[in-house]
């Protein structure tokens, strides 16, 4: 999982939101020119209530299109968007 310092240096290119709004996938370009994505999801805790929690963190990709291809092949709600 990327730490906050790394996220501040990466550029957010796109954000995909699931149909019900409970999951997001954020696509970043890294300072070294590679790409990666992270999944975050809406979670609930009795003390703090609803918050966004980190989920899956991808590896590096050489292109934005490579990330999109993987997401369309592995995330049903993204491939359904067309």
Buried (B, 14 or more C-beta within 10 A) or exposed (E): EBEEEEEEEBEEEEEBEBEEEEBBBBBBBBEEEBBBBBBBBBBEEEEEEEEEEEBEEBEEBEEBEEBBEBBBEEBEBBEEEE
